[in-house]
Amino acid sequence: MLFPPPTLPSAPPRIVVTGAGIITALGGGWNENAKGFRNGLSGARPVTLFDVEHQRVKVAAEVRLPDEFEINRLSKHQLSRVNRAGRLLLSAAAEAWHQAGWNGDARLPLVLGTTAGGMASGEDFYKQALKNSGRRNQPTRALMYHAHAQARVLMDALGFSGPVMNIANACATGSSAIGIAWEMLRRGQADHVLTGGYDALCQLVFSGFDSLQTLSKTACRPFDAHRDGLLLGEGASVLALETLDHAKSHGANILGEIIGYGASFDSHHLTQPQPEGNAARLSMCLACESAGISACDVDYVNAHGTGTPLNDAAEAVALNRWAGDYASKLNVSSTKSSVGHLLGGSGAVEATVCLMALKEQWLPPQNGLNEIDPVCQFRIIQKRTDAAVKIALSNSFGFGGVNATLIFRRWE
């Protein structure tokens, strides 16, 4: 049995965040990213990881990986086998683990989301096979191609064990992983969980998005009337979630509280969102229902906002319908203008941005916006803004009509 049966408490416990690790094109760690998001900086730069000579677009939000990791349990040999996606995951997870003050040799669930996993290792395997130059390092490439291997390395690095759940839910993956972890805690299946999402840039994924002509040839401008596509990025964020009682038992520093989660699905199209945003609106409504709040209680929305024409239009309609008369007072921004679309890592990174806004009391602006699409009835934050933020909502909507919404509350 992977997980113990739920105890189904009559009053679900409150779930708090005691650690949040993050790495994006803006930098590594909470402080660097908070500075970047608060000031609306951009991490877009020319692609250096692989050849883009024959691609339409040659820019992405690449991460500058640290030279060393604050992990003592992996040998140099073990670390040398970890691919780029795994290193992003290790960097974020180590920060969250240390913030939470958790000890090694513990047993707890690990719930991770990724869409590409170790795709770069698969590309390297294929290139080596084409060379027909032997099997040197091929077993390692084949092993690290699988997402469960990256999870296993993470557990070895931090020194804990427990059941592992890998989530792949298109662009809603990171938020779905956090939502599932939240539900596990509320159902009594654990008292603390490590969860998050990650993805690394690789040639196959970049070329795929480029061939779909969804990448911007100018700049990522979510909700702009003349938007022309998304910015692809990479990164990771990992959260340490605990029941409030468990957090209090070891004197944890609480960063914020998760109070709601909603998920929905429509079968409108393989890649295009349903134009009226029916399922997207349902996801937000379900999250609010679970949190016991309404749209007028939300101080900030971190929109999915990819910068693609169809996605932003559908999300704007969904936000308008969900907020109703409150729409004109709603504060919204898409931080994908800063770090790009991180695929499986997006929802987790944007969850951490919400925690930053709640803890430090500011609204993250989006850059590059020139002319707001008239369909948007809400405010779009475009400059550094200090504000009282008590409740933040984060949307993640993906190909195939999958949707996930998380709601966070400031910890007083």
Secondary structure, DSSP 8 states (H G I E B T S, - for coil): --S------SS---EEEEEEEEEETTEESHHHHHHHHHTT----EE--SS--TTSS--EEB-----SS-S--SS-HHHHHT--HHHHHHHHHHHHHHHHHT--SS-B--EEEE-SSTTHHHHHHHHHHHHHT---TTHHHHHHHTSHHHHHHHHHHHHT-B--EEEE--GGGHHHHHHHHHHHHHHTTS-SEEEEEEEE---HHHHHHHHHTT-B-SS---TTBTT---B-BB-EEEEEEEEEHHHHHHTT----EEEEEEEEEE--S-SSS--TT-HHHHHHHHHHHHHHT--GGG--EEE----S-HHHHHHHHHHHHHHHGGGGGG-EEE-THHHH-B-GGGHHHHHHHHHHHHHHHTEE---S---SB-TT--SEE--S-EE---SEEEEEEEEGGGEEEEEEEE---
